[in-house]
Amino acid sequence: MSSFEYVQALSVAAFAGLLLWAACSDVKSYTIPNKVSLAILSLYLPFVLASGGSVNWTAGLIVGAIVLVAGFVLFAFGKVGGGDIKLLTVVSVWAGPTYIFDFLVFTGLVGGVLALLMLGAARFGFALALEKIGFHSGSKVLQGSVLPYGLAIAAGGFVVAWRLAEPVLL
């Protein structure tokens, strides 16, 4: 593995770690810290520089800008939180035009499963199970009425991270 591939792999690993932080924070407190989204965006620079020109960073920024504008509209109508929009935007930059479809579809699927879980009576059984194993914040989420969509965004982001890591690791 060359030093450039090493930087790419480390950037993607840190990206995935920050996604995990965002998901856990959203489940625990229904907030995604701005510093997480900023860190994800800042990691994009070393990833792009280490790519040697194989990453179309301008297209990634355009995709991110489109998602940000759409997110502003959703936020203005109270359909989604600001932290979710910021996370969705920075992950979209990483996804770029190549992986944006995979990202959005997987995020939507996981979000749909979460929404169904929140609507169903079975959520109380899951909440009790989480409580028994000591995951109290997860139990509170299932008993609440707000969907921590950062969890779905992070899941979609993991798909992007995997796709970006494949050429470097395999």
N, C-alpha and C positions, 0 to 999 in steps of 0.2 A: 504494500500500500504506500503510495507516494505521500509526501507531506501535504499536498493539496487535497488528496482524498481523505486524509486524516482530519484536516480542518473541516471538510464537508461533513464527514461522519460525526464529528464532535458537535458541529452546529446543529445537525438534525437531531442528535441525541438531546442536546440542551433544549431545542424546540419542543420535543416530546415531553421532557421533564416539566417545562413551563406550562404545557397544556394540562398535564396532570395537576399542577398547582392550581391552575384556573378552575378546573373541574371541582377539585376538593373545596376550594374557597367558595364557589357558587353553591355547592351542596350544603356547606356549613353555614354560610351567612347570607346567601343570595346576593353576593357581590363578587365582582371580578376586579381585583386591584388594577389600577391603571399601569402600575409598574410592570405587571406581568405582560400586558399587551405591548408596552413599550420595549420590554426586553425581547419579546418574540420578534418584533419588527427590527430591532437593532441587530439581532442574530442573522438576519437575512443578508446583511452586507458581507460578513466574512464568508457566508455560504456562496454568494454570487462571485466574490473575488476569487475564491478557491476553485470555482467551476471552470475557469479559463475561457469564459465566453460561451459556454454551452447552455447557460441559463438565460432566458430572455427576460431580463429584469424589468425592462420598460413595459412589456406586456403584463407582467405580474403587478406592476404599479397601476396600470390601467384597470385590470380586473379588480384590484382592491378599491380603486376609486369608484367604480360602478357599484360595488357591493356597499360602500360607504354611503353613496347617494340613496340607494334603495333602503338602506338601514335607517337613514334620517327620516324617510317617509314613514316607515314602520314605527319608529320611535315617536314621531310627531302625533301619530294616532294612538299612542299608548299600547301598541301591540307587543313591544319587546323593549327590554331594558338597554340602557346606554352601554353598560359593560359588555353585554352580549354582542352589541353592534361592533364595538371596538375589537373584541376578540374575533368575531366573524370576519371583519375587514383584514386584520393582520394575517390571519390564516389564509385568506383568499389571495393575499400577495404571494405567500409561499406556494400556494396551489397553482397560481398563474392560469393561463388558458389550457394548459395540458391536463391539469388535475382538478380544475374547478368543478366540473360535472360530478366526478367521483366524490369530492368533498361535500358538495351541496346535497347530493342524493343520500349519501350515508348519514350526514347530519340530520336530514329530514326523516330518514327511517328511524334512527335512534330517538329523535325527538317525538316521533309518532308513537313509538313503543312506550316512551316515558309518559306521554299524554294518556294513552290507553290505561297504563298502570295507575295513573293518578285518578282516572275516572272510575275505575272498577273497585268493587268492594274488596277484592283480593289484596288491595294495597295495605289494608289493616293487618292482614296475615303476614305480609312481607315486613311491615313495620315492626310487628312483634318479634319476628325472627331476627331482624337487625338489632333490635333492642337486646335480645338474649345473647347475641355475640359481642355486644359492647359497642356497636356502631350507632350511638344515640343520635347523632346529627342526621344520619340517613333515615332513621326512624321518624324523626321530626319532619323531614321533607315529605315522606310518604303520607303523613297525617295532615299536612298543610294543604293549601289551595294554590300555591305558586309553584310553577314548574322551573327548576333550575336548568335553563336551556344551555348554560355553559357546559354542562355535562355532555350534551349532544354535540355541541360545537367541538369540544375536545375530542370526542370519538371520531368525528369526521376529520379532524386535524391529525389524528393518529394514522388514518389512512393515507393522508398526504405525506406524513413523515416516512411511512413505510415505503411508499412509491419513490420518494426522493432518495431513500437510503439503499434501495435495491441495486442500482447500478454501481454504487460504491462498495457495497458489502458482498455482493455475489459475483 
